[in-house]
Amino acid sequence: MSPHKQSHAGFPDFPFRLLGGSPEWIAGMRRRPGSVAATVSALTLCACVPYAGFPALVAAAVGCGAFYRSCEPLQLVLLPEQGAAQFLARKVLAAWRNYFLMTAPFAVLALLAQPRSAWMAAAWAPLAALALLYFVAAKYARYDPADESPRWPLAARLGAAGFLIPPLLPLSLCLVVSSLLRAERNLSRYLYDYD
């Protein structure tokens, strides 16, 4: 094997550089190869079942929230030398990029296999984007470099469930806004030199 080609646990040929250097996505995929493989299988199967493909893609977005449960070291937060708002925007854009890059083939498969469910794509994309925005904001609202895996309070868990259970969606939307405000305030404590 060439010294330039690295092997990664569970994904020997996966080009991790496609993830844009996102520590959450790279670590999440390396730590949970079985879950990632099960998700790929489930998404492929659901894409062929009428009206199941796009709800499964929303569930996958909520599942990607697991990548945002642990806190990276402070050095990784300081590395980009950006203010809190820029840092959050970069993290959210990376989450959206990685998610939509990974799920685009399944969305196309769902559209080809079940063209009558195309209207659901209009709800899938914004709902998945909001779910990822929520998980990034919730992570950095609780970010503490001394606590690698902070516990999520009940309200935060209900907020995550709101993307799967429609009656809880208003709570999720409120928590997106409050988490973003708290995340920017919390990150400003660490990134004040760059604001």
Helices and strands as residue ranges (DSSP letters): G 16-19, H 23-31, H 33-47, H 53-64, G 65-68, H 74-78, H 84-113, G 115-120, H 121-141, H 154-161, G 166-168, H 169-191, G 192-194
